[in-house]
Amino acid sequence: MYLKEFQIRWNDLDANRHLANSAYVNYMSHTRMSRLISLGFDHQLMTDHQIGPVVFYEHIYYFREVLPGPPIRVSFEVKGLSEDGMFFEFQHNFYDHMGRNIAHCELMGGWMDLSTRKLRALGPELLKKFDGAEKSADFRILTKEDTRKFARKPIDLESSGD
């Protein structure tokens, strides 16, 4: 399991003096990008291929309050990938210094072509880099329909009836 450790900083706290929601998101993003970089998805590769990851949604479940003190650890696992690599599903678990699971997050996203600003497949060369990634016990092959699981249509102010 890939784990990254974080010391809780003063600016990671919210008005209740516990770990703020935004800190969870930042810790996950840092963990995710650290693991992707170690798999070969560094900034140079993404620049060379004109791609970038896009998050569709993140669902965070909080189990225990996190206060300043001992460091916490954040895991990274691949929960799903489409056959062409266009779509991904990752999960993160947060652990306190005693190894207790304090939060869980599932997120789904895809790879965007930075030239066309549209989603694109990774291709075999880039998809192979995920061979070394930790997979969750419930890993699955994703389809486009899986990305619509929590689909919502935007509601513009002018059409909301207010």
KAFEN-V596000 format. One record per residue. N is the residue number from 1. PSI is psi in whole degrees, 0 to 359 (* if undefined). Layout:
N&PSI + N&PSI
This chain:
1&133 + 2&126 + 3&143 + 4&136 + 5&142 + 6&133 + 7&130 + 8&122 + 9&161 + 10&317 + 11&2 + 12&357 + 13&155 + 14&192 + 15&337 + 16&3 + 17&30 + 18&173 + 19&123 + 20&152 + 21&318 + 22&329 + 23&320 + 24&313 + 25&316 + 26&319 + 27&319 + 28&316 + 29&316 + 30&316 + 31&313 + 32&311 + 33&326 + 34&316 + 35&318 + 36&318 + 37&318 + 38&338 + 39&355 + 40&359 + 41&64 + 42&177 + 43&325 + 44&316 + 45&315 + 46&324 + 47&313 + 48&323 + 49&1 + 50&49 + 51&160 + 52&149 + 53&142 + 54&129 + 55&128 + 56&316 + 57&157 + 58&127 + 59&118 + 60&132 + 61&123 + 62&130 + 63&324 + 64&149 + 65&141 + 66&120 + 67&163 + 68&147 + 69&225 + 70&153 + 71&157 + 72&163 + 73&146 + 74&130 + 75&165 + 76&130 + 77&149 + 78&121 + 79&336 + 80&152 + 81&143 + 82&160 + 83&327 + 84&359 + 85&0 + 86&320 + 87&146 + 88&155 + 89&124 + 90&158 + 91&149 + 92&140 + 93&143 + 94&136 + 95&140 + 96&183 + 97&346 + 98&4 + 99&8 + 100&137 + 101&116 + 102&344 + 103&159 + 104&142 + 105&139 + 106&133 + 107&152 + 108&146 + 109&193 + 110&178 + 111&128 + 112&136 + 113&118 + 114&348 + 115&313 + 116&344 + 117&32 + 118&158 + 119&148 + 120&157 + 121&156 + 122&325 + 123&157 + 124&319 + 125&314 + 126&323 + 127&325 + 128&333 + 129&337 + 130&351 + 131&326 + 132&356 + 133&146 + 134&131 + 135&144 + 136&162 + 137&332 + 138&30 + 139&144 + 140&160 + 141&125 + 142&149 + 143&168 + 144&325 + 145&327 + 146&330 + 147&348 + 148&5 + 149&317 + 150&30 + 151&139 + 152&150 + 153&142 + 154&148 + 155&111 + 156&150 + 157&319 + 158&334 + 159&7 + 160&351 + 161&6 + 162&*
